Amino acid sequence: MVINQQIYHVKGLQYIIRSADISDAEELSHLRVQLDGETENLDRESGEGYMNKGDFEELISRDAESKRNLFLVAVVHNEIVGFSRCEGNGLKRFAHKVEFGVCVAKEYWGYGIGK
């Protein structure tokens, strides 16, 4: 699924929330490693579940074509500072359930980016 981008202004910071694009893959790979080291509130420890550029390209492509999945990025000054992903379940009996994750660079906590 793909959405139209939205612009937000919070506490003097302007950021954009938009759908992830294949061209974001390399930046997302680096950001994910950074974010894993900034908090213990994620489901993995730093270095676990590494995703390279190709992994992100596949994921972004699949999610863009799916009606059940959504992959968003948060952008400040043309730099991705966070991302969120929602993955729906393909089974009819679980169609009402999703897996949802959100992560934001620590430098940008407190601006409502992950709300």
C-alpha positions in Angstrom: 0.0 0.0 0.0 1.2 3.5 -0.8 0.0 6.8 0.7 0.3 10.4 -0.2 3.0 12.2 1.8 2.0 14.4 4.7 4.0 17.3 6.2 4.0 18.0 9.9 5.3 20.9 12.0 6.0 20.1 15.6 8.1 22.2 18.1 9.8 24.0 15.3 10.7 20.9 13.4 9.2 20.1 9.9 9.1 16.5 8.9 7.5 14.4 6.2 5.8 11.1 6.5 5.6 9.2 3.2 5.6 5.7 1.8 9.0 4.1 1.5 10.5 4.0 -1.9 13.0 1.5 -3.4 15.6 4.3 -3.5 15.4 4.5 0.3 16.7 0.9 0.7 20.4 1.6 1.4 19.7 4.5 3.8 17.1 2.3 5.7 19.7 -0.5 6.0 22.2 1.9 7.7 19.5 3.6 9.8 18.2 0.2 11.1 21.7 -0.7 12.4 21.9 2.8 14.1 18.5 2.5 15.7 19.1 -1.0 17.1 22.0 0.5 19.0 20.1 3.4 20.4 17.4 1.6 22.4 16.5 -1.7 24.1 12.8 -1.2 23.2 13.0 -3.1 19.9 12.5 -6.8 19.4 16.1 -7.4 18.4 19.5 -6.5 19.8 22.1 -4.5 17.9 23.4 -6.6 15.0 20.6 -9.1 15.0 18.4 -9.6 12.0 20.6 -7.5 9.7 18.9 -6.3 6.5 21.0 -5.1 3.6 20.0 -2.9 0.7 18.6 -5.8 -1.3 16.5 -7.0 1.6 14.9 -3.6 2.0 14.3 -3.3 -1.8 12.4 -6.5 -1.7 10.4 -5.6 1.4 9.5 -2.1 0.0 8.5 -3.5 -3.3 6.3 -6.2 -1.7 4.7 -3.8 0.7 3.9 -1.2 -2.0 2.0 -3.9 -4.0 0.2 -5.3 -1.0 -3.2 -4.1 0.2 -2.4 -5.4 3.7 1.1 -3.9 4.2 2.3 -0.4 4.7 5.9 0.8 5.0 6.4 4.5 5.9 9.4 6.7 6.5 9.9 9.9 8.4 12.1 12.4 6.7 13.8 15.6 8.1 16.0 17.8 5.9 16.0 15.0 3.2 17.3 12.4 5.7 15.3 9.4 6.8 15.1 9.6 10.7 12.6 6.8 11.3 10.3 4.3 9.8 7.2 2.3 10.5 5.9 -0.9 9.0 2.5 -2.6 9.3 2.1 -6.1 8.0 -1.3 -7.7 7.7 -2.0 -11.4 7.9 -2.9 -13.3 4.8 -5.1 -15.8 6.6 -8.9 -15.0 6.5 -9.4 -15.8 10.2 -6.6 -13.5 11.1 -7.3 -10.7 8.6 -8.2 -8.4 11.5 -4.7 -8.7 13.0 -1.5 -6.9 12.0 2.1 -6.7 13.1 3.2 -3.2 13.7 6.6 -1.6 14.4 7.9 1.9 14.6 11.3 3.3 15.3 12.7 6.8 15.4 16.3 8.0 15.8 16.8 9.1 19.4 17.8 12.6 18.3 14.2 13.0 17.1 12.3 11.6 20.0 9.7 14.0 21.4 8.5 15.5 18.1 5.6 13.1 17.7 7.2 11.3 14.7 6.2 7.9 16.1 2.6 8.8 17.1 
